[in-house]
């Protein structure tokens, strides 16, 4: 089996790790930030946050022209520290690192073959940027 190309995106959020973790993992928050641009939405999120648990986040264009389920299984969950998961035949690794009152999120994922590396990196980074904006705006 060939090694898949790995892409890493990261961001620092001006919030403590406990809040970042809650906003990252609770469905009522996921639906507010889990999309790359304002013409998309995430109307539904299901999350069984535990090793071996499953998740399914619906992502779709607001005009109804396209949508898909972002779904997978958690390989490892360590509260406030790590989430590793598998989607289909690809894996992803996320770390949450407290830095005082801030939290650094580093997300590495195996690229898929349908879209360019640049497009995938930009899309995942845009979702991280949206997460930061939502989390920092919710006090």
Beta strands, then each sheet from edge to edge (+ up, - down):
strand 1: 6-13
strand 2: 40-47
strand 3: 54-61
strand 4: 67-78
strand 5: 82-87
strand 6: 90-99
strand 7: 102-110
sheet 1: 1+ 7- 6+ 5- 4+ 3- 2+
end
